[in-house]
Amino acid sequence: MDRKWKQLLLIFALVFAYVILISSYLENNNSSNRNRNNSIATAANNKNNGNDNVNDIRSAAAKNKENQLDLYLELQKKYSNKQLDEKNDSDNTKEIGQDGQQDDITTDHEYIKRKGKNPKMRQRRIEKKRQQREQLKENSNSSTTTSSASTNQPPIDMSRWTYKETAPNPKNVTGDKYYRTIPKEFLMQNDAYYLWDKDEYKTILPEWMKDYFRWHRYKRSSFGDLKGESWMTERWFIVQCLIEQDKRKCGGTSDRLKPIPVLLKIAYDTKRILLIRWTKPSMLEEFLVPPVGGFDWRVPKIMADAITASDDPNISGKRLTTILTISQYAEGGMSLIRTRYQTTTPGNIYNNLIFGNDNGQSNTTIIIRQQEQQQFLQQQPNFDTVFSYVWKIMFTPSLPISQRIQSKLDRMELRPNHYVASHFRALYAKDKRSDELLRKFTTNALACATQIRPNVPIFFTSDSSFATKYAIQYDTMQQHNITVVSSIPDPNPPWHLDSFLGPINNFYDTFIDLYLIALAGCVTYSKGGYGHWGLLIGGNVQCQLRQFFIGYTPEKEDDLCEFSSTFSALESDNNEQDEEGIQDRYRYGNDNGPLFLPPMK
């Protein structure tokens, strides 16, 4: 009997435990279902509100972007509100001290770094163009009787492409005749004053360029007579970078000024007055000015006011950015053409304009009578040859820049044309590189310098402070028996003209290092246009070597330079060398005279 009760009690306990477990399981399962249902409902609500949220985010982003541009404009105006007629007194123009630091550099400044490239932007542009092509195809297939109202599309505003012709192009007059039909006093040659008439220039410069320089001087003589809207009868071509209009990008110094020979040729072909106007990051005259006896590219006040007077292109001119649109509009009768033009290949474009059938556009032919073509081409130097002469006719360093250049030359004990310059662009499209990579390519940049001109000091410059300090160590460690000199810029690295804003003197080192590269006898350079630009300004384009630039892995070690103590073939030309292997025919300045031409008043 006891045994049976025990069995019954055991069975009852098992049944009770089973019921308890089942109940707990069912309760947990129901709770999970309720949570899942709530999540699904929440997700559904979020999905329904998704478009609203995306729109809110896009609106906020657009507003933030607009605020950033407004902040950029406000701060840049604060630091570039210097008038051209201010004198460079001793308070704001000081020498660099023996420690190489600029005495007037301030540290309490603000700046905004330029936003980097968005890797998705190219794909977005491609997609946008594809959609535009599809839309055009659909419109062409639609009925011609369909009105814009029926398709809910607004009518096209043709005022964007139409303009008034107040300054017709005298196309029926050839260039040589047009530019020489001016008063005789402007045609007379004066080799004691005008640079293009001096022997060292006129034997290199093409005739069309000398004609244009004389005609331009004649046109400038009448600027004082311009009043009201009388300027609209002249044909203007202004190269600009303005705070008010070019908030996004104008390019660096090389991108902006390297295409000058290209723009000169376009101005000549279209019979326009070429001028330059900057207000971003400041006036160009803060860094470079026209030399005495040179080409005066400064904008008169009446035109400075005109280009910002209105958004109407018939009042303030048409602003263009590509070589195709510049050529198309400049040929017409619109008075004022403005451009924010930049290119990384100005040499190819200029040489095509002069020698080839491609004028920088597509399938466009330069028409020259076959009888005259050979004579025409024989008189034309290429881009690399003519650039140095054009540059010296148009630009000389401003007083603060020239003083600092001379001070740095003295401190580093460098003589113009008696050293080699090595420019290493380490941070092209990058914010940082590894120390190991920087050391490797810094060593390569120094070795390349010894390849083209050994046994002379090496002036090393870079956009990486680590690379600059590492290069200077070679002088202290006595490695490879070379002398390396450099100057630590302030700020370091130098500010990019299109990336930062702040006090004007914070941009000085960009131009100082540029001229220190140009004043070297030979130049080795890497990626980017800055080092090659300095080479072109110096004019000794035969003595150059491009480094295997950072960012690409060499297939073999022979791709990198090795240190050398013997002269390169680049260094000998008809065996005419002085005691340091410097060719007398290649001189940026006069060793016995002033380093730079005085500025024009």
ABEGO torsion letter per residue (X at the ends): XAAAAAAAAAAAAAAAAAAAAAAAAAAAAAAAAAAAAAAAAAAAAAAAAAAAAAAAAAAAAAAAAAAAAAAAAAAAAAAAABBAABBBBAAABBBBBAAGBBAABBABBBBBBBBBBBAAAAAAAAAAAAAAAAAAAAAAABBAABBAAAAGBBBBBAAAABBBBABBBBAABBAAAAAABBBAAAABBBAAABAAABAAAAAABBAAAAAAAAAAAAAAAAAAABBEAAAAABBBBBBBBBAAABAABAEBAAAAAAAAAAAAAAAAAAGBBBBBBBAOABBAAAABBBBBGBBBABBBAAAAAAAAABABAAAAEBBBABAAAAAAAAABABABBBBBBBBABAAAAAAAAAABABAGBBGBBBBBBAAAAAAAAAABBBAAAAAAAAAAAABBBBAAAAAAAAAAAAAAGBBBGABBBBBBBAABGBABBBAAAAAAAAAAAAAAAAAABBGBBBBBBBABAAAAAAAAAAAAAGBGGBBBBBBBBOBOBBBBAAABBEBAAAAAAAAAAAAAAAABABBBBBBEAAAAAAAAAAGBAABBBBBBBBGBBBABAAABBBBBABBBAAABBGGBBBAAGBBAABBABBAABBABBBBBX
